[in-house]
């Protein structure tokens, strides 16, 4: 599965390794990711696509609010 807007991904490198994020936007070899808590929609993290591992989950709805992103990631983070 390719990494596209709305995809749930896991970071493979960096200080956020093994954490889950939602992709807000992609361009070339980079993606803007957010988790709604530490990395909020207002200040997403710019990360190379090669450092992201896609899951088989994609969300088609709105990704404009932090509570919505936290709700999407709740199952991946063990219900937290």
N, C-alpha and C positions, 0 to 999 in steps of 0.2 A: 504494500500500500504506500502510495506517495504521501508526502507531507504537504497538505493544503490547508487553507483557512478552515478553522473549526476542528482540526485534528487534535487528538490528545496524544502527547508525546512524553517520552521519558528522557531526561538529560543523561548523556553518557560520559560527560567530562565536565570538569570545573567544580567550583564550590557547591553548585547545585546538583551534583551527580546523584542519580537515582531518584530524583524528585519529578513529579508529574506537572505538566503545563498544558495550556491550550494555545494553539497557534492563532494569532490575531491577523497576521499578514506574512506573506513570503515575497521575496524579490531576489532573483538570482540564486546566490548560494547562502543567503541569510534568511532567518525567520524572526519575527517579533513574537515573543511568548510572554504569557502572564499566568499567574496562579490565583489572583484575586486577593491574596493576603500579603505576602512579602513583595512580590512583583505585581503591582496593580496595573489596571488598564491605562491609567494616566502616565505611567512610566514603565513600559514593557522592556524586557530584556532582549537585546539583539544577539542572536546566537547563530553560529554556522550550522547548516543543515547536517553536515557530517558528524556533529556532536549531539544529534538528536536521534532517538530511536522511536519510530512510529508504533503506536498500538493499533489495534483493529477497530478503533472507535473514532467516529467523527460526529460533530454536532452541527446541525444545519440552521439552528435558530440564531437569535441575537446573542452577540458576545460583547455587549457594550457596558455591562455592569459587573462590578466585582462580585456581588452576591450570586449572580448567575454562573460565573466561572467557578466559584467555590462549590456550588451545587453540582456542576458537571464533574468536578474532580473528587467529590466526596467518596465515591465508590473506590477510586484508585488509592486514596489516602487512608483507607481503613475506617471510613465513616467519621473522620474528624472534621 
